[in-house]
Amino acid sequence: MNKTKWKNYSLLLGAFLLQQLALGQQGAGQGLVKDEQGVPIKGATVKVVGTAKTFKTDEKGVFKFSDLPVGATLLLSFVGYQNQEVVLKDANGFTVMLVPKDNLLEEVVAVGYGTVKKKDLTGSVSSISAKELQAFPNATVAQAMQGRAAGVQVQQNSGQPGAGIQIRIRGANSVRGDNEPLWIIDGFPGNSNMLNTSDIENIEVLKDASATAIYGSRGANGVVIVTTRKGKAGQTRVEYNGNYTVQSVRKKLDLLDAKGYMQLMNIQQKNDNGGEFFSAEDIANASQYDWQDLLFQSAPLHDYNIAVLGGNDKTKFSLSSAIYDQKGVVRNNSFQRINVRGTIDHQINPKVSVFMNTLLNKSHSKNGYPSAGLRGGSLMSAIPGALPTVGPYLEDGSYRLLNSTYPFVSDGLINPIAYINEVSSKWMANRVILNGGLRYSPLKDLTFNLGANLTNVDSRSDNYTSSKYPESIGKAAIDLGNTSEYNGSATVEYKNAWNEKHQFLALVGTTADMYIARPVSLSGSGFLSDVYETDNIGSASIINTPSSGYTKWTMLSYLGRINYDFDERLLFTASLRADGSSRYSTGNKWGYFPSAALAYRLSEEEFVKTLGFVNDLKLRLGYGQTGSTAIDPYYTLNMLAGSKAVFNDNLFNAFAPGNRLPANLKWETTEQTNFGIDFSVLKDRLRFTADYYVKNTRDLLNAVQLPRSLGYVTTIQNIGQMQNKGFEFLIDARVWDTDFKWNLTTNFSFNKNKVKKLYEGQDILGSTLNITILNDNLNLVREGQPMGVFYGYVEDGYTDVGKIKYKDLNADGKITTADKTYIGNPNPKFTYGLNSNMTYKNFDLSVFVQGSKGNDIYSLSMAAQTMDFGQGLNTLREVLNSNWTAENTNTMYPKISRTSSTMMSDRFVYDGSYLRLKNVQLSYNVPSVWLGEKAIKRLQFYVSGQNLLTISKYPWFDPEVNTKGGANSLNQGIDHYAYPVAKSFSFGVKLGL
């Protein structure tokens, strides 16, 4: 009986405790709703699934609830964000992060002097997001764009910190002129080198003429529109992104060691009947010095930025600062950039608003080692050429003179350690950008815009050679520069809609631009002390004549554009721009650039809608003209060239006519036709964009030779026509879209360049390469060929005595310049990029691959390092392993002898194709519930690797090289001792407050 009572009491007690526990779990609680940036979302809806209960978040993103059991399912929603379900596990406070909807068609993209929805685009435009730009540390925004957009070829000229970047959008358009795209930063022309990737909201690349013609003579090479980050109404937020990177040389050259070097020098001495220089004992006891190890280093890179953004309904602001500090993988070499940027936008009243943007930039580089040299006369040629048998110092601690170590060593070979310690090269630039504007809307559909921009750049370059440097008495040079650019714009925009099917937008305006440059140069030599370096040139025993200059150009423009949308099916855009340039003479000052584009959205037709799986299907057709001035500011004026002349044993200033005044000079004009398709299916899970284009450039400008009887050597003329045509496509797929998300994006760009016509069929030669063994022209512009092809001799084996033979193509019994022919093409057949992004819970893994196919490289590095026999330079191991002898004639290299000369031939043309694992990044987002309502709203840790794998047949440091690259596209595809590209590992953190 007692046992039965005890059991009953126990059951009653247990039931009572369970009931109290259940009631305790239905108490009051609260939650916090934030966006990806950690900003609270006001007005989000929280619904309890299976009940009628709903809650709203307040200004702090907080919602409060009561009587909800643990395990209840909550559905959170907000306009523009994906719905999210969460299971209530703890009523004491939790945080939910909402993710924006991926509604790409409704995204607004920047176009010339305005914005449109992506679905309403009629031209060819590629978008690059901030996330893509900030995927890994980059010195410039241009470098971060590589492989991200179809039709855009981005190439590093070298791996040096702060080195230039070359961009080509759908090929090159000019022989003489600039082939770089126009950069528009927040509505004004600018320079990408001063930007930090963390300050950018997005980038739009305008590629076809229907999109770029609104920029007239500055739009022929494409337009890159940069929109920077601005403040938004709401809670002020602080964002920090910092990373630390370790860099190292991607690969070392396989050079001869000391014993191999001695053996090779003995072979040469023996072949030249000089006997062996090194004895067997010398070779056996040789000391070994690896100059690559002495000069290359593991180098740090620091990249830190912080931003404060916020505002209210009337005033929005942002303030950011960034530091980029990169040491080079070659010792004593670095680049730094410091940015401070601020923006403010204020709504004075419902009709008037003003804005102002400011950017302060300071850039500095130390010892920017040039990509050039011959016979060890520059740092980048001396590193592989230095003697592996001796070190950099003598026993007394002084620098060793490598060029006097052995009697057969080149006089030009420098000691690389002495060079980096005693030869100083510093460059710095201070930039100030100030722009602002006013918007006035007297009517709902009418807006007046006024804007003005000032860009001022003060630069200074200091070069000093210490008296401690061998055979130096101290030498100093200073180059000062000041450039100022002024831009003003005024536009009027009118929009209207009627009958719910017609939408109309009209824009008219005017712009004015002025550019002024003032350079000054000073130099001297012979200093008693190295203490002041370049800061006391007046104390030099020899002061050279200083020089200075002044350059100015102006442009006045008028522009207009109309956009018409019928029932969201037919889209029409037309524009016209007139540019007046001071570079041209009276009668030719004005150029006119029209464009038109038509798009038909098939996806709005009923027969497509009934398919059910098509979200967007749009066909595009566009045509337009753009231009280029392509001449220096004063080429259309009668100019005198200054010089010095001796008369009666005295030196006088003298002047003579310069270039002959060109007659009836026309603007370079590029006509482009574009056919495109945009296709999206399966709720935008698969997107496809493709474009086919034909670009024809006429009235190319260049210097032409004149008969000496005229008293002039050259003049500028319109000399020909060029064509680019190609195909490009982008595929974006959400392969998996559950808890595990996988997004895959790929783009391919095919471009074919061809010179259609030249003045009197006259070839245009590139610059002389100007190295001792190959003092010849390589690049060529010829009718029927691509721009800048390689032009040289074709090897035909070896003679009976081991010298190189060349093909006698014209069969005249001798080798002359008439036997030169096409031997290579620096232009790639296609370029590509592939980005894979996988997300699972709080982990993100991104993999980015990019590459180039079909381009050739002419390696002056290989030529000078492997074929300059008799100069005592170190060389590649393969030269020792495979050189011609009477017993072995099937070899890579001819007989090792001073008499074995070489010519500009196909021997040094290499396949420049490569595939590169550009970046791999793994990141971890700390869960919001761990952060709670603390000051930290977002926290991410990440680790990444750059340039970890490169697949290429190119034998020198790296295939992504273009020593003479830049604005001009004639001298392309040359590797002349380029600075090596680094591989790196980064560790970073992103923080939101």
Buried (B, 14 or more C-beta within 10 A) or exposed (E): EEEEEEEEEEEEEEEEEEEEEEEEBBEEBBBBBBBEEBBBBBEBBBBBEEEEBEBEBEEEBBBEBEEBEBEBEBBBBBEEBEEBEBEBEEBEEBBBBBEEBBEBBEEEBBBBBBEBEBBBBBBBBBBBBBEBBBBBBBBBBBBBBBBBBBBBBBBBBBBBBBBBBBBBBBBBBBBBBBBBBBBBBBBBBBBBBBBBBBBBBBBBBBBBBBBBBBBBBBBBBBBBBBBBBBBBEBBEBBBBBBBBBBBBBBEEBEBBBBBBBBBBBBBBBBBBEEEBBBEEEBBEEBEEBBBBEBBBBEBBBBBBBBBBBBBEEEBBBBBBBBBBBBBBBBBBBBBBBBBEBBBBBBBEEEEBBBBEBBBBBBBBBBBBBBBBBBBBBBBBBBBBBBBBBBBBEEEEEEBBBBBEBBEBBBEBBBBBBBBBBBBBBBBBBBBBBBBBBBBBBEEEEEBBBBBBBBBBBBBBBBBBBBBEBBEBBBBBBBBBBBBBBBBBBBBBBBBEEEEEEEBBBBBBBBBBBBBBBBBBBBBBBBBEEBEEBBEEBEBBEEBEEEEEEEEEBBBBBBBBBBBBBEEEBEBBBBBBBBBBBBBBBEEBBBBBBBBBBBBBBBBBEEEBEEEEEBBBBBBBBBBBBBBBBBBBBBBBEEBEEEEEEEEEEEEEEEEEEBBBBBEEBBBBBBBBBBBBBBBBBEEBBBBBBBBBBBBBBBBBBBBBEBEEEEEBEEBBBBBBBBBBBBBBBBBBBBEBEEEEBBBBBBBBBBBBBBBBBBBEEBEBBBEEBEBEBBEBBBBBBBBEBBBBBBBBBBBEEBEEEBBBBBBBBEEEEEBEEEBBBBBBBBBBBBBBBBBBBBBEEEEBBBBBBBBBBBBBBBBBBBBBBBBBBBBBBBBBBBBBEEBBEEEEBEBEBBBBBBEBEBBBBBBBBBBBBBBBBBBBBBBBBBEBBEBEBEEBBBBBBBBBBBBBEBEBEBBBBBBBBBBBBBEBBBBBBBBBBBBBBBBBBBEBBBBBB
